[in-house]
Structure formats: structure tokens, C-alpha cells
Amino acid sequence: MRMVTETEIVYRVAAALIASALIGWEREYKGKPAGLHTHVMVGVGSAVFTIASFLIAPTNPAAIASGVVTGIGFLGAGMIFKDKLAVFGLTSAATIWATAAVGLSMGAGYFLLGGIAALIVLCTPLIPHKHQDLLFDGGMCHACGRKLSRK
């Protein structure tokens, strides 16, 4: 396996920085709990761990990547809260997890994969919640008939 050059390292970290900053900016713009700083740290950190894994253990770089995925899972789980019938933070937690995947991809040098993933993460919140609008009408859930609140 060939060594990663310093120039490649800069490109990989820069790509992770740009992609994760765009995702974080979108989340911060919408006033979500995890914003620009969090997403940049997750994306760049994932890229650095990936690059380091190629340098430290070139025959088994997946070992460090699996640790990143596990660690990000715990970080995301800490963002999810339940309040009676409502659950908050799922999208923020999923976005953190997906940003780590973008960072891992960029760190491994798969810029197309990381770029496509970042675009999907950026565009997904633009999809309207049609199913949610169908279920909720005046605070009533049509599926179960209970009075619910939309926070």
C-alpha cells in the first residue's frame, strides 16, 4: 500500500472541513442543537482518524474506522430526548452520524463518495414531512386518535 503524501492529507482534511461545515451551517441556520462547530469537529476528526489509521495500521485501517463509528454512535445517542409522546434530536443525531461517514470517506480519499453523501445529508431536510402533515390535524393523530402536540 502506498503512503499518503502531505499534500493528499491537506486535501482530504480540507474536503472534510468544507463538507462538514456546509452540513453544520445548514443545521445551525435552522436553529438545531448541533451546528457548525459540532459538525466540523465530527467531520474533520473522522477524516483525521481515517488518515491516521492508514498511517498507523496500513494493513488494517478498518479497525480505527469502526472505533470512530462506535464513538459517534454514543455522541449521537446523547442528543436524543423523549418527552411524553414526542422524541427530539433524532435528525440531529443522524446528521452527526452521517457527517462522520462523510469525514471517513474524505479521509480515505473517496471524494466523490463523501461529496454525494454530503449532498444527500444537505438535501434531505428540504423534503417536506408529508406523512407528518397527514397524521396530524389540529393536534389529533389520525392513526391512534390521541391528542398530540407538535413542538
LINLINQUI-V546741 format. One record per pair of residues at least 12 apart in sequence whose C-alpha atoms are under 10 Angstrom apart, sorted by sequence separation. I is the first residue (numbers start at 1). J is the second residue. D is the distance in Angstrom with one decimal. If there is no record, write none. Layout:
{{I J D} {I J D}}
This chain:
{{23 35 8.2} {24 36 3.8} {25 37 8.7} {27 39 8.9} {49 61 9.5} {50 62 8.4} {52 64 8.5} {53 65 7.5} {77 89 8.9} {79 91 9.5} {80 92 8.2} {101 113 9.6} {102 114 4.6} {103 115 9.9} {105 117 9.0} {136 148 8.0} {138 150 9.7} {22 35 9.9} {23 36 7.4} {24 37 7.0} {50 63 9.7} {51 64 9.8} {52 65 9.9} {76 89 8.6} {77 90 8.6} {79 92 7.2} {80 93 6.8} {101 114 7.5} {102 115 7.4} {136 149 9.0} {21 35 8.8} {22 36 7.8} {24 38 7.1} {25 39 8.5} {50 64 7.0} {51 65 9.7} {76 90 8.3} {79 93 5.9} {80 94 9.8} {100 114 10.0} {102 116 8.8} {103 117 10.0} {136 150 8.4} {20 35 9.9} {21 36 5.7} {24 39 4.9} {25 40 9.4} {49 64 6.9} {50 65 6.1} {76 91 9.6} {77 92 9.9} {78 93 8.1} {79 94 9.7} {99 114 9.1} {102 117 6.2} {103 118 9.4} {20 36 7.8} {21 37 7.8} {23 39 6.9} {24 40 6.8} {49 65 7.1} {50 66 9.9} {76 92 7.6} {77 93 6.6} {98 114 9.9} {101 117 8.0} {102 118 6.3} {20 37 9.2} {21 38 9.1} {22 39 8.8} {23 40 8.5} {24 41 9.8} {76 93 4.2} {77 94 9.3} {79 96 9.6} {101 118 9.1} {102 119 10.0} {20 38 9.0} {21 39 6.5} {22 40 8.8} {24 42 9.9} {46 64 9.7} {47 65 9.5} {49 67 9.3} {50 68 8.6} {75 93 7.8} {76 94 7.0} {99 117 8.5} {132 150 9.8} {20 39 5.5} {21 40 5.3} {24 43 9.7} {46 65 8.0} {49 68 7.5} {74 93 9.5} {76 95 8.6} {98 117 7.7} {99 118 7.3} {102 121 9.4} {19 39 9.3} {20 40 5.0} {21 41 9.1} {23 43 9.6} {73 93 8.2} {76 96 6.4} {77 97 9.9} {98 118 8.0} {19 40 8.4} {20 41 8.3} {21 42 10.0} {47 68 9.8} {72 93 9.0} {73 94 9.0} {75 96 8.2} {76 97 6.7} {17 39 8.9} {18 40 8.2} {20 42 7.7} {21 43 8.3} {46 68 6.6} {72 94 9.9} {75 97 8.6} {98 120 9.6} {99 121 8.0} {17 40 5.9} {20 43 5.3} {21 44 9.4} {45 68 8.9} {46 69 8.8} {73 96 8.7} {74 97 9.7} {95 118 9.8} {98 121 7.1} {16 40 7.9} {17 41 8.4} {19 43 7.8} {20 44 7.5} {72 96 7.4} {73 97 6.7} {16 41 9.8} {17 42 9.4} {18 43 9.1} {19 44 9.4} {72 97 6.0} {96 121 9.9} {16 42 9.3} {17 43 6.5} {18 44 9.2} {42 68 9.5} {46 72 9.2} {71 97 9.6} {72 98 9.5} {95 121 6.9} {16 43 5.6} {17 44 5.6} {70 97 9.7} {72 99 9.6} {73 100 9.8} {94 121 9.3} {95 122 9.1} {15 43 9.4} {16 44 5.5} {17 45 9.4} {69 97 7.6} {72 100 7.1} {15 44 8.8} {16 45 8.9} {68 97 9.8} {69 98 9.8} {71 100 10.0} {72 101 9.7} {95 124 10.0} {13 43 8.7} {14 44 8.2} {16 46 8.4} {17 47 8.9} {42 72 8.0} {95 125 10.0} {13 44 6.1} {16 47 6.4} {69 100 7.4} {12 44 9.1} {13 45 8.9} {15 47 9.1} {16 48 9.2} {68 100 7.8} {69 101 7.9} {13 46 9.3} {14 47 9.4} {42 75 9.7} {68 101 9.3} {13 47 6.1} {91 125 8.7} {12 47 7.1} {13 48 6.9} {65 100 9.9} {69 104 9.2} {12 48 8.6} {65 101 9.5} {68 104 8.6} {9 47 9.2} {12 50 9.9} {13 51 8.8} {9 48 8.6} {12 51 8.4} {65 104 7.3} {9 51 7.2} {34 76 9.8} {8 51 9.8} {9 52 9.8} {65 108 10.0} {34 79 8.5} {33 79 8.2} {4 51 8.1} {61 108 9.5} {4 52 9.9} {4 54 7.9} {3 54 8.1} {4 55 7.6} {2 54 9.6} {3 55 7.4} {1 54 9.1} {2 55 9.9} {39 92 10.0} {43 96 8.5} {46 99 8.6} {47 100 8.1} {50 103 8.2} {51 104 8.5} {54 107 9.4} {42 96 7.0} {43 97 9.4} {46 100 5.6} {47 101 9.0} {49 103 9.2} {50 104 5.8} {53 107 9.7} {54 108 8.1} {3 58 8.7} {34 89 9.2} {41 96 10.0} {42 97 8.5} {43 98 9.0} {44 99 9.2} {45 100 8.1} {46 101 7.6} {47 102 8.2} {48 103 8.2} {49 104 7.8} {50 105 8.3} {51 106 9.2} {52 107 9.0} {53 108 9.4} {2 58 8.9} {33 89 7.9} {39 95 8.4} {40 96 9.7} {42 98 9.7} {43 99 5.5} {44 100 8.3} {46 102 8.2} {47 103 4.6} {48 104 8.2} {50 106 8.7} {51 107 5.4} {52 108 9.9} {1 58 7.0} {32 89 8.4} {35 92 8.9} {39 96 6.4} {42 99 6.7} {43 100 5.1} {46 103 5.0} {47 104 4.9} {50 107 5.3} {51 108 6.4} {1 59 8.0} {34 92 6.4} {38 96 8.1} {39 97 9.5} {41 99 9.6} {42 100 5.7} {43 101 7.8} {44 102 9.3} {45 103 7.4} {46 104 5.2} {47 105 7.4} {48 106 9.5} {49 107 7.8} {50 108 6.1} {51 109 8.9} {32 91 9.3} {33 92 7.2} {34 93 8.3} {39 98 9.8} {40 99 8.5} {41 100 9.3} {42 101 9.4} {43 102 6.6} {44 103 6.0} {45 104 8.7} {46 105 8.8} {47 106 6.2} {48 107 6.4} {49 108 9.7} {50 109 9.5} {32 92 7.1} {33 93 9.7} {39 99 6.6} {40 100 9.5} {42 102 9.5} {43 103 4.3} {44 104 8.6} {46 106 8.9} {47 107 3.9} {48 108 9.4} {34 95 8.8} {35 96 9.5} {38 99 9.9} {39 100 8.3} {42 103 7.4} {43 104 7.5} {46 107 7.2} {47 108 7.3} {34 96 7.9} {41 103 9.7} {42 104 9.8} {43 105 9.7} {44 106 9.1} {45 107 9.3} {46 108 9.9} {47 109 9.3} {85 147 10.0} {86 148 8.4} {40 103 9.1} {43 106 8.8} {44 107 8.3} {85 148 7.4} {86 149 7.9} {88 151 9.0} {27 91 9.7} {39 103 9.8} {43 107 9.2} {84 148 9.8} {85 149 8.4} {86 150 8.0} {87 151 9.7} {27 92 7.9} {85 150 9.9} {86 151 8.1} {24 92 9.9} {27 95 8.7} {24 95 8.8} {23 95 8.0} {24 96 8.9} {23 96 9.2} {20 95 9.9} {23 98 9.7} {24 99 8.8} {20 96 9.3} {23 99 7.5} {20 98 9.6} {21 99 9.5} {20 99 6.0} {19 99 8.2} {20 100 8.5} {20 102 7.5} {16 99 8.8} {19 102 7.4} {20 103 7.4} {16 100 9.3} {19 103 8.1} {16 101 9.9} {17 102 9.9} {18 103 10.0} {16 102 6.9} {17 103 8.1} {15 102 9.3} {16 103 5.0} {19 106 9.0} {15 103 8.2} {16 104 8.2} {16 105 8.3} {17 106 9.3} {13 103 8.1} {15 105 9.7} {16 106 5.5} {12 103 8.6} {15 106 6.2} {16 107 7.1} {12 104 9.6} {14 106 8.8} {15 107 8.3} {12 105 8.9} {13 106 7.2} {14 107 9.4} {16 109 10.0} {12 106 5.4} {13 107 6.4} {15 109 9.3} {20 114 9.9} {11 106 8.7} {12 107 5.1} {13 108 9.9} {16 111 8.9} {19 114 8.0} {23 118 7.1} {26 121 9.8} {27 122 8.9} {30 125 10.0} {11 107 8.9} {12 108 7.5} {13 109 9.6} {15 111 7.5} {19 115 7.1} {22 118 8.3} {23 119 8.7} {26 122 7.2} {9 106 9.8} {10 107 9.7} {12 109 6.2} {18 115 9.9} {19 116 10.0} {22 119 9.4} {23 120 10.0} {25 122 9.7} {26 123 9.8} {9 107 7.8} {11 109 8.6} {12 110 8.8} {16 114 8.1} {19 117 9.3} {20 118 7.6} {23 121 7.1} {24 122 9.2} {27 125 9.2} {8 107 9.4} {9 108 9.5} {12 111 7.9} {15 114 8.6} {16 115 9.2} {19 118 6.1} {22 121 9.8} {23 122 5.8} {26 125 9.2} {9 109 8.9} {11 111 9.6} {15 115 8.6} {18 118 9.8} {19 119 8.6} {22 122 7.7} {23 123 9.6} {8 109 8.1} {20 121 9.9} {16 118 9.6} {19 121 10.0} {20 122 9.9} {19 122 9.5} {4 108 9.8} {4 109 9.6}}
